[in-house]
């Protein structure tokens, strides 16, 4: 997903300063706002069991 699309999602969710955040920080903020752990791109991501995560494909490609 492109950073501009991620910023739009973040802004729609009411996340402040989304236009100034880097991709990982944006996604982490979105994950926390959704009530999930902010696990995008962490070292154990290949063992992640959250199959329905909207960031899964992008996260595993990192």
C-alpha positions in Angstrom: 0.0 0.0 0.0 1.3 3.5 -0.8 2.1 5.9 1.9 -0.4 8.4 0.6 -3.2 5.7 1.0 -2.0 4.9 4.5 -2.0 8.6 5.4 -5.6 8.9 4.2 -6.6 5.9 6.4 -4.9 7.5 9.3 -6.5 10.9 8.8 -9.9 9.3 8.4 -9.3 7.6 11.8 -8.5 10.9 13.4 -4.8 10.3 13.9 -3.0 13.6 14.3 0.2 14.6 12.4 -0.4 11.8 9.9 1.1 13.9 7.1 4.4 14.1 8.9 4.7 10.4 10.0 6.8 7.8 8.3 5.1 4.6 6.9 5.9 2.4 9.9 4.8 5.0 12.4 1.6 5.6 10.5 0.8 1.9 10.5 1.6 1.5 14.1 -0.7 4.4 15.0 -3.5 2.8 12.9 -3.0 -0.6 14.6 -3.2 0.9 18.0 -6.3 3.0 17.1 -7.9 -0.2 15.9 -7.2 -1.9 19.2 -4.4 -4.1 17.9 -0.8 -4.4 18.8 1.6 -2.2 16.9 3.5 -5.1 15.4 4.0 -4.0 11.8 7.6 -4.9 10.6 8.8 -6.3 13.9 11.4 -9.1 14.0 8.9 -11.9 14.7 6.4 -10.9 12.0 6.9 -14.2 10.1 5.5 -16.0 13.0 2.5 -13.7 13.3 -0.9 -15.5 13.5 -3.1 -12.5 12.6 -4.2 -13.8 9.2 -6.8 -11.1 8.7 -4.5 -8.1 9.3 -4.8 -5.5 6.6 -1.0 -5.0 6.7 0.0 -8.6 6.6 1.1 -8.9 3.0 3.1 -5.6 3.1 4.5 -6.5 6.5 5.8 -9.9 5.4 7.3 -8.4 2.3 9.5 -6.0 4.4 
